[in-house]
Amino acid sequence: MRETKFSVNALLLVVIIFSAITFFVSIKVVDLSDRQAVNDFYPVENTGVAVRYSSIYPNGIYEGDKTNGTLKVEGDFGHDWGAAAVGDQLYLNEYTRTDMGMMMCQVVRVDLHTYEKHVLWRDAILRGRCASGELVCLRGFLMPSSFPETNSFCRLYGMSYPEIRMESGSAVVTFVDGNSGEIVYSVRDDDTDSDAFDARYLERTLGEVRG
């Protein structure tokens, strides 16, 4: 009788262990199926370099093509309107995340000969070019994904930087000479996230914006 009871308990134990293994394996298979490999490669104008976002390779600026490209500057950079080439200088948005969960953006310049990176402005974002060719950036800008209007960490951070205002869309619109990297005109705008931004700044020349 005791042997029979022992056999039944042993069988139950085997069934429980097998069920647990099956459960964890099924979860792992589902988890792996949800993870899709990412390897996006975005050439920047006609520079011969590209911005890569990948779960296989390090993110960053690569020289060459998608197959044989060489990593030159590691980091999370913008592309499309978030990157612009002027001569041998590359202007980009660089994104980082803080320990407090805030997504930050800064505008950087990379020399296409030496690949040295220079930070131009923190808390800023490159928005593109205006009709006369100057680069258009927003300074004193906090990423909307950080919810600056309600995030107490953003408010604490903004106290140290007078250009930053917590109102959504408020920033200093800055026009930059891409050849020299110098600011040629700035204006405060409290509605930079509106649909009219392109028409006000990117679709007009600097002279029209000034006048």
N, C-alpha and C positions, 0 to 999 in steps of 0.2 A: 504493500500500500504506500509506504514511504517512498519507494523507488518510483512508483507511478506518479505521485505528487511531485517528486523532484523532476521527473521528465517533463511534466506539463509546465512547471515553472521555467525550466530551461528553454522549452519551446517558445513560451511567451516572451522570454528575454530576447531570444533570437529574432522573433517577429518584431519586437519594439525597436531593437537596434537596426534591423533592416529597414523598417519604416522611417526611422530618423535619417539614415543615410540617404534613402530615396528622396526624402523631403528636402534635405540640404542640397543634393545634387540637382534637383529640379529647379530650386531657387537660383543656383549658380548658373545653370544653363539659360534661364530667363534673363538673368542679369547680364550675362555675356552677350546675349542676343540684342539687348538694348544698347550696348556700347558699339557705336559705329566708328570706324576709323575715319579721322579727319585729316586731310592733307591739301588744304586750299593754297593756291599760289597765285598772287596778284602782281603782275608786272607794273612798275611805276613808270608811266609815260614811255619815253624812248631811252631810258638810262641804262638798260642792261641789268638792272637789279629788280627784285621783287620782294613783296612782303608775304611771308608764309605763316599760316595758322595750321598747326598740325598736332595730332595726338601721337605721331610717330617720330617726328623730328623736333628739335627745339624751335620755338617761334622766333621770328626775327627777320632781319634784312639779309637776303641771299643774292649773291652774284652768280649769274648764269641761268641755265634753264631749270625746269622743275625736276628733271632726272639727275642732273649732275651739278646742281647749284651748290655753292659754298657759303656757309654761314659767315657773315661779316660782323653783324651787330645783333646780339641776342636781346629779345624783348618783345612786348606786345605793342605793335604799331598799327596806325590807321592806314587805309588805302583809299582809292577813289578820291573824294574831296579831302580826305584826311592825309593826303601826301601830295607834294608838288615839287618838281625839279626846276631849279633856275641855275643855268650854267652847270658848274660842277658841285652845286650845293643841293642837298635834298632836305626839304622841310616836311616834318611828319608830326602827327599826334602820337604820343606814347602814353599807354594806359598802365596804371598800377593799382593794386588794391591794398588798403591799409589793414592793420590788425583789428581796427574797429569796424571793418566791413565797408568802408567808403571806397568807391571807385573814383580814382583821381586821373586827371589828364594834364599833360604838359606838352608844350610845343618845343620840339628839338630840331637842331640842324645837324646834318651828317655830311661830312666831306666825302665826296665820291672817289677821291684819290687815296686818302689815308683811312677813311672810315672812322675818323674820330667823331664822337658825338658831343654836341654842346647844347646844354639846356638853355633855351631862350627865355621862356616864361613858364612858371608853375601856375597851376589853376587857370589854364588857358586851353583853347582848342582852335585848330585851323579849320576854317569853313570853306576855303576855296580861293578863287581869284575873282577880282572885279573885272569889269569890261576893259579897263585900261591896263590890266596885267598885274597890278599890285596884289599881294597876298592879303586875305582878310582873316583876321583872328579875333576871337573873343577872349578878353582878359578879365580876371576876377570872376571866373566861370567855374561852377561846381556841377558835376555830372548829375543830370536828373535822376539817374538810378540810385543816387545816394539820398534822395528825398530831402534836399537841403532846407526846405521850409519847415519840416517837422522833425528832422533828425537833430537831437540835442548835441551830438558829436560835431555835426556840421556847424552849428551855431558857435560852439566853443572854438572850433578851428577858425571860423571866420572872424572872430574877435581880434586875431593877430594880423589880419590882412585887410586894410581899409578899402581896397578895391572890391572886395567880395561883399555882395548884398544877398540876403536870403530870399528876396522876392524872386519868384520864378521868372526866368527870362532876362533878368537884369545883368548886364555885362558892359564892358568897355569895348566897343567895336574899333579894332585897330587895323590900319592899313600899313603894310610893310613892303619896303623895297627889297625884293628878293635878291638882288645883286649884292647889296651891302648889308642886308639884315636890319636896316634902320627903320624905326617907326616914322612914317611921314604924315600921319593924321590919325586922330583918335576922337571918338565921340561916345558919350554915355547913352545907352539905349536900354530902357526898361521892358522892352517887348521883343527881344531877339529870338524867342521861340515861336513867333507867329509865322503864318504862311507867307506873309509879305516880306520876310527878311531878304529873300533872293532878289525881289524886285527893288527893294530899297538900296541894296549894297552890291550884290554880285552882278546884277544886270546893268549897272550904271558905271560910268567912269568915275575915277576919283574926283575929277573936276566937277562932275554933276553932283556928287555927294556933298562936296564942300559948298557948292553954290545953291 
